[in-house]
């Protein structure tokens, strides 16, 4: 019984952790895209090329 509870807890922790990381990536990409939308296109392309 203890082993089943431990596996359930590990699966739950893994699922919640994956969701949290996905949310962080989504929020980060949203902020970056909004910031790039504010600057002129040529400057935004220059930022992308300079970072690569």
Short mmCIF file of the C-alpha atoms (twelve columns), coordinates in Angstrom:
data_MODEL
# 
_entry.id   MODEL 
# 
loop_
_atom_site.group_PDB 
_atom_site.id 
_atom_site.type_symbol 
_atom_site.label_atom_id 
_atom_site.label_alt_id 
_atom_site.label_comp_id 
_atom_site.label_asym_id 
_atom_site.label_seq_id 
_atom_site.Cartn_x 
_atom_site.Cartn_y 
_atom_site.Cartn_z 
_atom_site.pdbx_PDB_model_num 
ATOM 1  C CA . UNK A 1  0.000  0.000  0.000   1 
ATOM 2  C CA . UNK A 2  2.785  2.417  0.874   1 
ATOM 3  C CA . UNK A 3  4.486  1.826  -2.472  1 
ATOM 4  C CA . UNK A 4  1.269  2.619  -4.381  1 
ATOM 5  C CA . UNK A 5  0.841  5.854  -2.426  1 
ATOM 6  C CA . UNK A 6  4.457  6.813  -3.090  1 
ATOM 7  C CA . UNK A 7  4.106  6.185  -6.834  1 
ATOM 8  C CA . UNK A 8  0.889  8.192  -6.940  1 
ATOM 9  C CA . UNK A 9  2.573  11.069 -5.111  1 
ATOM 10 C CA . UNK A 10 5.553  10.984 -7.487  1 
ATOM 11 C CA . UNK A 11 3.277  10.965 -10.543 1 
ATOM 12 C CA . UNK A 12 1.238  13.824 -9.150  1 
ATOM 13 C CA . UNK A 13 4.385  15.826 -8.359  1 
ATOM 14 C CA . UNK A 14 5.744  15.180 -11.867 1 
ATOM 15 C CA . UNK A 15 2.487  16.285 -13.502 1 
ATOM 16 C CA . UNK A 16 2.238  19.436 -11.399 1 
ATOM 17 C CA . UNK A 17 5.910  20.239 -11.966 1 
ATOM 18 C CA . UNK A 18 5.524  19.834 -15.722 1 
ATOM 19 C CA . UNK A 19 2.509  22.117 -15.693 1 
ATOM 20 C CA . UNK A 20 4.387  24.712 -13.696 1 
ATOM 21 C CA . UNK A 21 7.367  24.702 -16.055 1 
ATOM 22 C CA . UNK A 22 5.040  24.917 -19.071 1 
ATOM 23 C CA . UNK A 23 3.345  27.927 -17.485 1 
ATOM 24 C CA . UNK A 24 6.668  29.652 -16.900 1 
ATOM 25 C CA . UNK A 25 7.714  29.084 -20.515 1 
ATOM 26 C CA . UNK A 26 4.346  30.356 -21.767 1 
ATOM 27 C CA . UNK A 27 4.503  33.497 -19.605 1 
ATOM 28 C CA . UNK A 28 8.098  34.199 -20.662 1 
ATOM 29 C CA . UNK A 29 7.318  33.823 -24.363 1 
ATOM 30 C CA . UNK A 30 4.241  36.033 -23.984 1 
ATOM 31 C CA . UNK A 31 6.266  38.811 -22.347 1 
ATOM 32 C CA . UNK A 32 8.998  38.571 -24.986 1 
ATOM 33 C CA . UNK A 33 6.545  38.650 -27.888 1 
ATOM 34 C CA . UNK A 34 4.737  41.661 -26.402 1 
ATOM 35 C CA . UNK A 35 8.051  43.464 -25.972 1 
ATOM 36 C CA . UNK A 36 9.090  42.671 -29.549 1 
ATOM 37 C CA . UNK A 37 5.728  43.919 -30.820 1 
ATOM 38 C CA . UNK A 38 6.447  47.343 -29.302 1 
ATOM 39 C CA . UNK A 39 9.695  47.978 -31.157 1 
ATOM 40 C CA . UNK A 40 10.125 48.566 -34.910 1 
ATOM 41 C CA . UNK A 41 10.419 45.448 -37.088 1 
ATOM 42 C CA . UNK A 42 13.995 46.113 -38.225 1 
ATOM 43 C CA . UNK A 43 15.176 46.550 -34.651 1 
ATOM 44 C CA . UNK A 44 13.378 43.385 -33.545 1 
ATOM 45 C CA . UNK A 45 15.021 41.394 -36.330 1 
ATOM 46 C CA . UNK A 46 18.377 42.846 -35.295 1 
ATOM 47 C CA . UNK A 47 17.842 41.696 -31.719 1 
ATOM 48 C CA . UNK A 48 17.053 38.168 -32.891 1 
ATOM 49 C CA . UNK A 49 20.086 38.015 -35.201 1 
ATOM 50 C CA . UNK A 50 22.454 39.483 -32.599 1 
ATOM 51 C CA . UNK A 51 21.431 36.915 -29.957 1 
ATOM 52 C CA . UNK A 52 21.874 33.880 -32.240 1 
# 
